């Protein structure tokens, strides 16, 4: 099973059902012209924990193609699809 359909578009629901989670990473990097200054960049995409292949690909691209040297990366992720919850009523009233 692939996560990309015929048009090259990813099916978000299919990805989530396949275990992908919303992943947010704050990337802190050194500004190329002023290495003493740090800048923040936020990456957000559906990715698969705990290996985070998409984030790793992005960070590899960054390290090899962009001038800003990476300082640190903070990662958070959350399931968007969770089992539904059901509550039982303790009280029932009928109005006439």
C-alpha positions as CSV (number, residue, x, y, z in Angstrom):
1,X,0.0,0.0,0.0
2,X,1.3,3.4,-0.9
3,X,0.6,6.7,0.7
4,X,0.3,8.6,-2.6
5,X,-2.6,8.3,-4.9
6,X,-2.6,8.5,-8.8
7,X,-2.5,12.3,-8.9
8,X,0.5,12.4,-6.5
9,X,-1.6,13.7,-3.7
10,X,-1.4,12.1,-0.3
11,X,-4.6,10.8,1.3
12,X,-4.5,12.3,4.8
13,X,-7.1,9.9,6.1
14,X,-5.4,6.9,4.7
15,X,-2.1,8.1,6.2
16,X,-3.7,8.5,9.6
17,X,-5.3,5.1,9.4
18,X,-1.8,3.8,8.6
19,X,-0.3,5.2,11.8
20,X,0.8,8.6,10.7
21,X,0.5,11.4,13.2
22,X,0.6,15.2,13.0
23,X,4.2,16.0,13.6
24,X,5.4,19.5,14.5
25,X,9.1,20.3,14.8
26,X,10.7,23.6,15.8
27,X,14.0,23.9,14.0
28,X,16.5,26.3,15.5
29,X,19.3,27.3,13.1
30,X,22.2,29.7,12.8
31,X,21.6,32.6,10.4
32,X,24.0,32.2,7.5
33,X,25.2,35.9,7.5
34,X,25.2,36.2,11.3
35,X,26.1,32.8,12.8
36,X,25.8,34.2,16.3
37,X,22.1,34.7,15.8
38,X,19.5,32.0,15.9
39,X,16.3,31.8,13.9
40,X,13.3,29.5,14.3
41,X,11.5,27.5,11.6
42,X,8.4,25.4,12.2
43,X,7.9,22.1,10.2
44,X,4.5,20.5,10.3
45,X,3.4,17.4,8.4
46,X,1.9,13.9,8.9
47,X,4.7,11.6,9.8
48,X,5.2,8.2,11.3
49,X,6.6,8.0,14.9
50,X,9.1,7.1,16.2
51,X,11.4,7.1,13.2
52,X,9.9,10.3,11.5
53,X,11.0,9.5,8.0
54,X,9.6,12.7,6.4
55,X,11.2,14.9,9.0
56,X,14.5,13.1,8.7
57,X,14.4,13.6,4.9
58,X,13.7,17.3,5.4
59,X,16.5,17.7,7.9
60,X,18.9,15.8,5.5
61,X,17.9,18.1,2.7
62,X,18.4,21.1,5.0
63,X,21.9,20.0,6.1
64,X,23.1,19.3,2.5
65,X,21.4,22.2,0.6
66,X,20.8,25.2,2.9
67,X,23.3,27.6,4.4
68,X,21.8,27.9,7.9
69,X,23.6,25.4,10.2
70,X,21.2,23.4,12.4
71,X,21.3,24.2,16.1
72,X,18.5,22.1,17.6
73,X,15.2,20.4,16.7
74,X,12.3,19.9,19.1
75,X,9.6,17.4,18.0
76,X,6.0,16.9,19.1
77,X,3.4,14.6,17.6
78,X,-0.2,13.8,18.3
79,X,-2.8,11.3,16.9
80,X,-5.6,13.1,15.0
81,X,-7.8,10.1,14.8
82,X,-8.7,8.6,18.1
83,X,-11.4,6.1,19.2
84,X,-14.7,7.7,19.9
85,X,-16.0,8.1,23.4
86,X,-19.4,7.2,24.8
87,X,-21.0,8.4,28.0
88,X,-24.1,7.0,29.6
89,X,-26.7,9.4,30.9
90,X,-27.3,9.2,34.6
91,X,-30.5,11.2,34.4
92,X,-33.4,11.2,31.9
93,X,-36.2,13.7,32.0
94,X,-39.2,14.1,29.6
95,X,-41.0,17.5,29.3
96,X,-44.6,17.6,28.3
